[in-house]
Amino acid sequence: MKFLSKSLTIKNCTNPNQFALTFDDGPNNLTQKHLEFFERKNVKVTFFFIANRLEDPKMARIVKKALQKGHQIGNHNYFHQNITAKLENATEVDVLQYMKKSTKIFHKIIGVAPKYFRPPFGDITNRICEMLKKFHFQIALWNLDSEDWYWEKEGRDKLKVVQTFTDELNRKERKRSYISLQHEKSKNLEAEFERLNYIIDLIRMKGFQFVPIWKCINDSSAYFNNDELAIFDI
């Protein structure tokens, strides 16, 4: 990630001893299985969904279910596209038009529009952040990267993911709160849920409470209100 002003992005919870698990790149077939698993574990997470996938009725049903179950729905762009490259020389009007497409899709299909936005690849500039903030977006990043995408890409077992969490939470000077980054990608579902089960139990054992991002920073809502939606012509 580029150097970003702390005032422009969210990288950790405001409240101590809270942990926000976040998952990028859905919805997909794994999302439904995640929902079933998180219900058994009594955990609420934040999903950053790619908006164009909601146009598939099957995926739309899954996202609606995630919302109904109390998980936070975040915006991960209309396509999984590098926003910095796309909007490098954009004006405020350009940025607003760009964000309208994904915002309208979410609102049309699930009835709410996420104000929490995570740029694909975590790639964004201070300039773009400043423009997004004017439109009331919250730019959500992380302070614990599982690097699960790397291990999946390498075709290796993602035991390194477990080690990442274990090493961080066992550190003497560990952080007071966490927002972690994971992805909804796995070639081995049995191993995926074995890892998640271990990670969740470890986090709880260390005294952390699971919450979606909007709650861990004491926000009033995860979604735009009617006045904020007016700028998107909704």
C-alpha positions as CSV (number, residue, x, y, z in Angstrom):
1,M,0.0,0.0,0.0
2,K,1.1,3.6,-0.7
3,F,1.7,6.0,2.2
4,L,-1.8,7.1,3.3
5,S,-2.9,9.7,5.8
6,K,-4.3,8.1,8.9
7,S,-7.2,10.5,8.8
8,L,-8.3,9.2,5.4
9,T,-8.4,5.4,6.0
10,I,-9.5,2.9,8.6
11,K,-6.9,0.3,9.5
12,N,-7.8,-0.8,13.0
13,C,-10.7,-0.7,15.4
14,T,-11.3,2.3,17.7
15,N,-12.4,0.0,20.5
16,P,-9.8,-2.1,22.3
17,N,-10.1,-5.9,22.3
18,Q,-12.2,-6.0,19.2
19,F,-11.4,-8.0,16.0
20,A,-13.0,-7.4,12.6
21,L,-12.5,-10.4,10.3
22,T,-12.9,-9.2,6.7
23,F,-13.2,-11.2,3.4
24,D,-12.7,-9.8,-0.1
25,D,-13.5,-10.9,-3.6
26,G,-16.9,-12.5,-3.2
27,P,-19.7,-13.2,-3.6
28,N,-19.1,-16.7,-4.9
29,N,-20.0,-20.3,-4.1
30,L,-17.6,-20.2,-1.1
31,T,-19.6,-17.3,0.5
32,Q,-22.6,-19.6,1.2
33,K,-20.4,-22.1,3.0
34,H,-18.8,-19.2,4.9
35,L,-22.2,-18.1,6.1
36,E,-23.1,-21.5,7.4
37,F,-19.8,-21.8,9.2
38,F,-19.9,-18.3,10.8
39,E,-23.5,-19.0,12.0
40,R,-22.2,-22.2,13.8
41,K,-19.3,-20.2,15.3
42,N,-21.6,-17.2,16.2
43,V,-19.3,-14.7,14.4
44,K,-20.2,-11.6,12.4
45,V,-17.8,-10.5,9.7
46,T,-17.4,-7.9,7.0
47,F,-17.7,-9.0,3.4
48,F,-16.3,-6.7,0.7
49,F,-18.3,-7.8,-2.4
50,I,-17.6,-7.1,-6.1
51,A,-20.7,-5.3,-7.2
52,N,-21.2,-6.7,-10.7
53,R,-21.4,-10.2,-9.3
54,L,-24.7,-9.3,-7.6
55,E,-26.3,-9.2,-11.1
56,D,-26.2,-13.0,-11.0
57,P,-29.5,-14.0,-9.2
58,K,-27.8,-16.8,-7.3
59,M,-25.1,-14.5,-6.0
60,A,-27.7,-11.8,-5.2
61,R,-29.6,-14.3,-2.9
62,I,-26.3,-15.2,-1.1
63,V,-25.6,-11.5,-0.5
64,K,-29.1,-10.8,0.8
65,K,-28.7,-13.8,3.2
66,A,-25.4,-12.4,4.4
67,L,-27.1,-9.1,5.2
68,Q,-30.0,-10.8,6.9
69,K,-27.6,-12.8,9.1
70,G,-26.1,-9.5,10.4
71,H,-22.8,-9.5,8.5
72,Q,-21.6,-6.2,7.1
73,I,-21.6,-5.8,3.4
74,G,-18.9,-3.6,2.0
75,N,-18.2,-2.3,-1.5
76,H,-15.1,-3.8,-3.3
77,N,-15.7,-1.9,-6.6
78,Y,-17.9,-2.7,-9.5
79,F,-15.1,-4.8,-11.1
80,H,-12.0,-6.0,-9.3
81,Q,-10.2,-3.1,-10.9
82,N,-7.2,-1.0,-9.7
83,I,-8.9,2.3,-8.7
84,T,-5.6,4.2,-8.6
85,A,-4.8,3.3,-12.2
86,K,-8.4,4.0,-13.4
87,L,-8.8,7.3,-11.6
88,E,-5.2,8.7,-11.6
89,N,-6.2,12.0,-13.2
90,A,-9.9,11.9,-12.4
91,T,-11.9,14.9,-11.2
92,E,-14.4,14.8,-8.3
93,V,-17.2,14.5,-10.9
94,D,-15.4,11.5,-12.5
95,V,-14.9,9.8,-9.2
96,L,-18.6,10.3,-8.3
97,Q,-19.7,8.8,-11.6
98,Y,-17.4,5.9,-11.2
99,M,-18.7,5.1,-7.7
100,K,-22.3,5.5,-8.7
101,K,-22.4,2.3,-10.7
102,S,-21.5,0.0,-7.8
103,T,-23.4,2.0,-5.2
104,K,-26.6,1.8,-7.3
105,I,-26.2,-2.0,-7.9
106,F,-26.0,-2.7,-4.2
107,H,-29.0,-0.5,-3.4
108,K,-31.1,-1.9,-6.2
109,I,-30.4,-5.5,-5.3
110,I,-30.1,-5.7,-1.5
111,G,-31.9,-2.4,-0.5
112,V,-28.9,-0.8,1.1
113,A,-25.7,0.8,-0.3
114,P,-22.4,0.2,1.6
115,K,-20.5,3.3,2.6
116,Y,-17.5,1.2,3.5
117,F,-15.2,0.8,0.4
118,R,-12.1,-1.4,0.1
119,P,-10.1,-0.7,-3.0
120,P,-9.0,-3.8,-4.9
121,F,-5.4,-4.7,-4.0
122,G,-5.6,-2.1,-1.2
123,D,-4.3,0.3,-3.9
124,I,-5.5,3.9,-3.5
125,T,-4.0,7.4,-3.1
126,N,-4.6,10.2,-0.7
127,R,-6.1,12.3,-3.5
128,I,-8.7,9.6,-4.3
129,C,-9.4,9.0,-0.6
130,E,-10.1,12.7,-0.1
131,M,-12.6,12.7,-3.0
132,L,-14.3,9.6,-1.7
133,K,-14.6,11.0,1.8
134,K,-16.4,14.0,0.3
135,F,-19.0,11.6,-0.9
136,H,-19.2,10.0,2.6
137,F,-17.3,6.8,1.8
138,Q,-15.3,5.1,4.5
139,I,-12.1,3.6,3.1
140,A,-11.4,0.4,5.0
141,L,-8.0,-1.2,4.9
142,W,-6.4,-3.5,7.5
143,N,-3.6,-3.9,10.1
144,L,-3.3,-7.7,9.8
145,D,-2.7,-9.3,6.4
146,S,-3.2,-13.0,6.3
147,E,-1.5,-13.2,2.8
148,D,-3.8,-16.0,2.0
149,W,-4.0,-14.9,-1.6
150,Y,-0.3,-15.5,-2.0
151,W,-0.4,-19.1,-0.6
152,E,-3.5,-19.9,-2.7
153,K,-1.7,-18.5,-5.8
154,E,1.4,-20.6,-5.1
155,G,-0.8,-23.7,-4.9
156,R,0.5,-24.5,-1.4
157,D,-1.3,-25.4,1.8
158,K,-2.3,-22.2,3.6
159,L,-0.8,-23.2,6.9
160,K,1.2,-20.0,6.7
161,V,-2.1,-18.2,7.3
162,V,-2.6,-19.9,10.7
163,Q,1.0,-19.0,11.5
164,T,0.5,-15.4,10.7
165,F,-2.4,-15.1,13.2
166,T,-0.6,-17.2,15.8
167,D,2.6,-15.1,15.6
168,E,0.8,-11.8,15.8
169,L,-1.6,-12.7,18.7
170,N,1.3,-14.3,20.7
171,R,3.5,-11.2,20.4
172,K,4.1,-9.5,23.7
173,E,3.4,-6.1,22.1
174,R,0.4,-7.1,20.0
175,K,-2.0,-4.5,18.8
176,R,-5.1,-3.4,20.9
177,S,-7.5,-4.2,18.1
178,Y,-7.4,-5.7,14.6
179,I,-8.9,-5.6,11.1
180,S,-7.7,-8.6,9.2
181,L,-7.6,-9.2,5.5
182,Q,-8.7,-12.5,4.0
183,H,-10.1,-13.6,0.6
184,E,-12.9,-15.8,-0.4
185,K,-10.8,-18.2,-2.4
186,S,-9.9,-21.8,-1.6
187,K,-9.1,-24.9,-3.5
188,N,-9.4,-27.1,-0.4
189,L,-12.6,-26.4,1.6
190,E,-11.8,-28.8,4.4
191,A,-8.5,-27.1,5.0
192,E,-10.2,-23.7,4.7
193,F,-12.6,-24.3,7.5
194,E,-10.1,-26.1,9.7
195,R,-7.9,-23.0,9.5
196,L,-10.8,-20.6,10.1
197,N,-11.9,-22.7,13.1
198,Y,-8.5,-22.6,14.6
199,I,-8.1,-18.8,14.0
200,I,-11.5,-17.9,15.5
201,D,-10.9,-20.1,18.6
202,L,-7.4,-18.5,19.0
203,I,-8.8,-14.9,18.7
204,R,-11.5,-15.6,21.3
205,M,-8.9,-17.3,23.6
206,K,-6.9,-14.1,23.5
207,G,-9.8,-12.1,24.7
208,F,-11.0,-10.4,21.5
209,Q,-14.7,-9.8,20.5
210,F,-15.7,-10.3,16.9
211,V,-17.5,-7.4,15.3
212,P,-18.0,-5.9,11.8
213,I,-15.9,-2.9,11.0
214,W,-18.6,-0.3,11.4
215,K,-19.2,-1.4,15.0
216,C,-15.5,-1.6,15.9
217,I,-15.1,2.1,15.1
218,N,-18.4,3.2,16.7
219,D,-20.1,4.2,13.5
220,S,-23.8,4.7,13.5
221,S,-24.3,2.6,10.4
222,A,-22.5,0.6,7.7
223,Y,-24.7,2.0,5.0
224,F,-25.6,5.4,3.4
225,N,-28.6,7.2,4.8
226,N,-31.2,8.7,2.5
227,D,-29.6,12.1,2.5
228,E,-26.2,10.7,1.6
229,L,-27.8,8.5,-1.2
230,A,-29.2,11.6,-2.9
231,I,-25.8,12.5,-4.4
232,F,-25.9,9.1,-6.2
233,D,-29.4,9.9,-7.6
234,I,-30.9,7.2,-5.5
